[in-house]
Every structure is written in structure tokens, then in C-alpha cells.
């Protein structure tokens, strides 16, 4: 299984980099993880750049997406693993994503209506993916 995270922008703070690296390391037990950073630009240009990197089952993280829970994300990942070898998560830029991505994503999910800095959201995403794999494996991490 390969988990790909395509995110607009770079991690600028070392503590965010460290947190992401820790969860990527933990995820190594379950999946190969690839993080692709897209240069910040206009939503349409970012979407064009993202589109060239998409592989496998694609999930857009979108505040207007279907609200999800950790167990629901685990089920989505588990169900997808039965038919796909790659899951790609997309994090758009601060101005959203261009509409030219609509045809390329299979799912849009939301982690809630709060606004998080994109760097922090990347940490939250990799932690939730790690949590999902521990749920799938019936491990103690998820309470």
C-alpha cells in the first residue's frame, strides 16, 4: 500500500516537519508514504500541478466535504485497500483548489468546520492516517 499526500506549500517550521516525520516513520509499518509539495500559486495553477501528480484512489480534504470520523476514515482506507494499491490525499492551498480537480477526485472529506493553518493540517492528516491503520489493526493507539 502506498499513501500519497499532495499538499500545496512547504512546511516552514521545524516542529511541523518533525511531527510529520514522526508519523511518516510510524506509518512505515503499514504503508509506503510519499509527500509531494506543490508550489503556491493560484488555485487553478495549483490544481493543474496537482493533477499531474495524482495516482490511485484520490481523496480531497475539503471543508465542504463529507464530515468524517477516525473510524470512518479507517473503514474508507481499509475498503479502498481491497481494490487499489495507492491512496492519494490532496490538501489544497489557502485559497482552495481549482474546479478542474473535480473530475479527478473520487471522494471529498472534511475533518470539521474549523480553520487550521495548512502546515498544522498536514500534521493532523498524517496522524489521522496513522490512527486509521491502528484502528484497522485493532491496536491500542486509538481509544
Buried (B, 14 or more C-beta within 10 A) or exposed (E): BBBBBBBBBBBEEEEBBEBBEBBBEBBEEBBEBBBBBBEBBEBBBBBBBBBEEBBBBBBBBBBEBEEBEBEBBBBBBBEBBEEBEBBBBBBBBEEBBBEEBEEBBEBBBBBEEEEBEBBBBBBBBBBBBBBBBBBBBEEEEBE
